[in-house]
């Protein structure tokens, strides 16, 4: 089999968001509530205001909040605090939703 030339290759990129610091937030239309990752947290995909698809992992508290959200809802999730616990710190979130605007 012939080796592809440089012109035949196209870079593949992903748009993945991580809640790392208190105050980090993400907003957009929820388009997928994927299955859990290897740690048992949800995997979600939104379309942001620029029209880009962005994926992000859930966390214990965020996954619980996301149970009340349906695909098609607009969401705004914000990492607001860290709760100290004996088994490890837990990220605390606020989550707001509204039905997506229909065109």
C-alpha angles and dihedrals in degrees: 000000000000119000112248116249121240091256091061094058124085124189115244116214134183129210104218123168125202127195099226107147133037105264096036110134142174130201136186147089114313107234101166138024097194128192124277124287123234090282095052096255122131124257115218135185126202135178107231127212091272090057093251122138111236125188126204140174123241126226131211095275096035092050090053091052092046090061087080094054126088129206105267095038120120111237139191114193122184131185102227109166149354118238115208112227134172092244093048140295119304124210114230121211142186116217126192125183141182133174114274116259111252117226 
